[in-house]
Amino acid sequence: MKLTKTLLATTALGLSAASVMADGHMSSDMTLVSWGGAYQASQSAAYSDPYVAMNEGVTVTWDESSAEAVAKLRAMNEAGSITWDVVDVVAADALRLCDEGLALEIDADEQLAPAPDGTSAEDDFGDLLVGDCFIPQIVYSTTFGYRTDLVPDGVDAPDNICDVFDLETYPGMRALEKRPINNVEWALLCDGVAKEDVYDVLSTEEGQEQALAKLDTIRDSVIWWSAGADTPQLLADGEVFMGSTYNGRLFAAIEEQDQPIGMMWDAQVFDLDGWIIPAGLSEEREARALDFVYFATDTQRLADQAKYISYGPARMSSAPLVGQHATLGIDMAPHMPTDPNNAANTFLYNYEFWADYRDDIDAKFQAWLAQ
């Protein structure tokens, strides 16, 4: 069931859909799915906590299974039982879910809030509306953190992505995500492939083998992670010298927890993260999910999330509202991956490539891990 234009106009004035629709027309509970850790905490503070406060009787349950969202939604669909209401996914996964009919198509101008000055949601999100089912939240990056106190004497701190592969200069364990995405791109960059050619090379069998061969050179020094909170913990415990993770997780470890960790921004991989609503929900659950994402992705809410974690809000109208950290009082803009000082050498994630090649390269990568 789509929210009506009358309902949308009412919510734009700050009234919850719960106060407009008759009792029983929207579910009173939601299961929101995300990634856990500091990121999910920022979503709770900026989105779900104020939403629940505005909607008496609504309860929210969090699930931390976003890393497995595609597989689990496929299984739920086959079983005919969708237990999730709103799911946080990266853009490439949203495209796959949309293509497979597992995510609800969204009309941005009808179902998302306009900017405060009346700019349509479609224009406010702009190029970040990369799919018919994807509702953007943030621009984030995957990059590397390292233990500042474990940098060898007489050696500069790592500042180049290929330092990850340099075990002689920077000995110690690495933490890499247990999936091919980002790892194979970095491997090709450090095996001499030009940035602009990486995805052309990776689209071939030979290019995929080349990437895995480069990863082989550090394989015995890698701890593989699955959850975004893993690398910060591995770094804090001194179990790895350096590791990849999301820039916001490193921000939390460095600024909030005062860990001896440095950030290496070179070849950080820009990506988009946002919501999808699973297809096949009941009318009551779909209406509640739509009402939530309308609220949670408005201009103020996306700016509010940046008070808690260093990810750039997806709306253009939100950027000027990004201020200081909610508790630390530090300016957040310099900690964003998009800050010019941090974005001198970025790598742009190709979500269309991964939507097309993910399953095949995943299978090859997992087979390589199992060797």
N, C-alpha and C positions, 0 to 999 in steps of 0.2 A: 504494500500500500504506500503510495507516494503522499508526502505531506502536501496539503492544499496550499494555494497561494495565500489564502486568508490566514492559515496557520503560520506560514512563513513570515508574513507581514507582522503578525503578532509577536513572534519570537524575535524579530528584528527590533522591536520596541523594548525588548528586555523581559518579556513574559515567557515563562516556560510553556511548552506545548502541553505539559501536564495540567495546566490551569485552563486549557482551552478545550481539550478533548474530554469526552465523558469518561467516567471511571470505567476501567476495563478495556479501553481502546488502546492503551499502551501498557506494555509489561511493566511490572514494578521492580523487576530485577534484571541486571545485565551481567554478562561475563565479558570482560575486556581482556584481550590477549596482548602481551607485550614481551619485553626482553629482560625484565628483572633489573636489579641493581639501581644505580644512580639515575639512569634514564627513566625507568618506570616510576621511581619516586618523584621525579620532576613532573611526570604526567599526572600522577595522583594529586600533587600539590596544585598544579595549574588547571587541571581539567576536571577530574572526577570528584575531588573533594568539594569544590564550589558547586558543581552540578548537583551533587547529592544534597548539599545545604539548601539549594534553591528548589528542590523537588522532594517534598516530604513523602516518606514512605518508599522511596526508591533505594535499592541496595545495589552495590557494585562488588563483584568478585573479580579478582585479578588472576590471570593464568600467565605463566612465564614461558610459553611454548612457541613464541614467534619464530624461532630458528627452524621449527619443524612445521610451520603453518601450512605449506603446500601439501605435504604428505598427509598431515592430519585432516585437512579439509577434504582432500580426495577420499580418505577413508570414511569420514563422516557422511559424505555425499553418497558413497556406495552403500553405507549402512542405513541411509534414510533418516539419520538423526544428527542434526546440527546443534551442537551445544554451546557454540560461541556466538556472540552478538556483534562485536566490533573487534577487528584484528589489526594490530600494527604490523606492517610488512615493509620491506624495501620495495622500490619501484619495480624491479625486474620480477619479483614474485607476484606483485599485483597484476602485472601484464599477463603472466602465466595463468593466474587464477581467473582473470577476466576472459582470456581466450578459451578456457575450459568451461566457462559458464558457471564457475563456482563463486563468483563475486557479483554483487549487485551493480548495475550501471548507474552512474550518478550524473544528473544534470546540474552542473556547478551553479549556474545562475538561478535555478529553481530551488535547489536543495542545500545550498551553502550561503552563509551570510555575506551581504555586500560589505565593502569597506565603510568606515564611518562617514566618508564624504560622498557616499553613494556609488562609488566605483563598483562595478559588478565583480562577483567572485572570480569569474573567468579571467577578467583583465587583471585583477589583483594578484592571482596566483601565476598568471602568464604562462611561460613555457614549462613551469613545473607541473602543470596538469598533463602528465605524459600518457595517461590512459583513461579509458571511459569509466573505470571502476575505482581509480586511485584518488584519494583525498590527501594532498600533501600536508605534512606537518613541519618538517625540518630539512635543512641542508646540513649534513654531517660529513665527517671524513673518517676513514680508517687510516691510522698512522702508527708510529712506533714510540713506545716509551722505553727508557733505559735507566738502570741504576747509576746515579751520578757517583756514588761512592765505590763502584766497581770498575770504573774506567781505569785502565792500566796506567801506571805512572809514566809520564813523559809522552803520553798520547792524547791528542785532542778528543773531546767528546764526539761520538758519532753524529754526523750531520748529513750523511748521504745514504740513500736507500741501499746502495750496494755494500755499505758497511755491515748490513745484515748477513751477507754472504762471506764476509771476511773474518774467518775464525782465527786467523793468525794474529791480526792486529787486535781483534776484540773477542777473545776467547770467552766461552761460557754458553749456557743453554739459551735457546730462543723459544719464544711462544708464538705459534702461528695457528690461525684458525683452521679447523678440521674440515675445510672445503677448498675447492680450487680458486674461487673468486678472490681476487687481489693477489694471492700467492703466485699464480701463473703469470699475471701481468708483471709483477715485480721481478720475477725470475727472468722473463724475456728482456726487460729493460737492462738487467745486470748481466745479460749474456750478449749484449751488443745490439739489440733490436731498437730501432728508433721509436720514440714515443708514438709518432703518428702511424707507425706500421704494426703496432702490437696486435691489434684485433684482426688485421688481415693475416698475419702470421698464425695467430691462435685459431683461426678458422680452418687450418689445415691439420692433417694428422701429424705431419712432420713438425709443425710448430708446437703442437701439444706435447709431443715427445721431447722437443727441445726444452720446454719449460720444466717438465718433470725431471729431465736430466740435470738441469741446474739446481732444482730443489734437492736432488740426490746428494749434492755436494755438502749440504748441511743437515741432511735427514737425521743423522745420529745425534745431533745436538738440538733437536726440536721436541718440545712438549706441545701437543696439539690441544687447542681449546675449542669449546663449543658454546659457552655462555660469555657474554660481554664482560661479566664481572671476573672471569677467570684470570686474565692477564694482570690486571691491577693487583689481585691477590698474590699471584706468582711473583710479581715484582716486589711487593711489600714483604713477602717471606724470603726474598733473596734466592728463590729457586731458579730464576732466569736472569740473565744479564739484560736482555732486551726482548720486547714482545709487541706484537700488533694488537690493537684494539681500537675502540671508537674514541675519538678525541675527547668527548665529554666524560668518559670514564677516567681518562688520564687527568683531566682537569680536576675531577673530584679527588683523586688520589694525591695530586700535587698541592692544590690550594686548600682543600677542605681537611684532608688528613695529614698534611705536612710530611708526606713520604719523600725520601731522597730519590726522587724520580725526575728525569728530564724528558722533554718532548722533542721528538725529531719530526719536523714537518715535511721534509723532502719527499716528493712523490706521494704525498697524502692523496688518497683516492676519494674524490667527492662523490657523494651519492645522496639520494632522496629517500626519506622515510615518511610513511603516512598510514592512513587507515583504509581498510576495506570493510564492507559489510557483507557477510556471507550470503549467497543466494539461497533461497528456500526457507527463510524464516517465516514464522507465522506473521500475520498482519500486525498483531500487537507488538511482537518483538521487533519487527522491521521499523515500525513507527517510533519505538523508543530509541533504537539505534540511530535513526536519522535525526531525531531530536538531539541526541547527544553530540553527534558529529557536527551538527549545525552550531551548537554552542561551543564545542571544544576547538573548532577551527576558525573562530572569528578572530578579528584583528587583535583584540586585547588578550585573549587567551593564549594565542601563539607568542605574543610578546612576553606574557607572564612566564611561560615555560623557560625563557632565556634568563630568568632570575635565578634558576636553580641548576642549569647545566649549559655548557658552552656550545649549543647548537644554534645555527641561524634559522630564524622563523621563515616559513615558506611564503608568507604574504609580504608583498612590497610595503603595504601600509603598516605592518608590524615593526619593520626595522627601526624607524625613528623612535619607537617606544621602548626599545631595549635599553635598559639602564644598568643599575648595579645589582650585584648578587644579593639575594634576599637576606642572608645572614652575615656574609663576610664584608659587605659594603664596598667591594672592589668593582671597578668598571668592567663590564662583561665584554664589550666590543673587542678589546685586544686579544681575547681568548677564543674568538670565533675562528673557525677554519677559513673563513672568507676574508679575514683581516689581511691587508696587503703585505704585512711583514711575515705572515704565515703562508701566504699563497704564492710565493715566488716561483715555486716549481710544483704544480699540482698535476695529478693524473685524473682525467675525467672518465669515470666509470661508464661503460656503454651498456645500459640496461636492456636495449633492444637485442644486442648480441647475446647477452646472458639469458634473455627470455627464449631465444632460439636454440642455444647450445648447452644450456645448463644441465639437462638430464644426461646428455651424452658425455660431457666432460666430467660431470660428477661421478658417473660410473667408472670412467677411466681413472680418475683420481683415487677413488676408494679402492680400486683394484691395485693401484700402485702402492697405497698405504699398506695393503694386506700382504704385499710381497715379502 
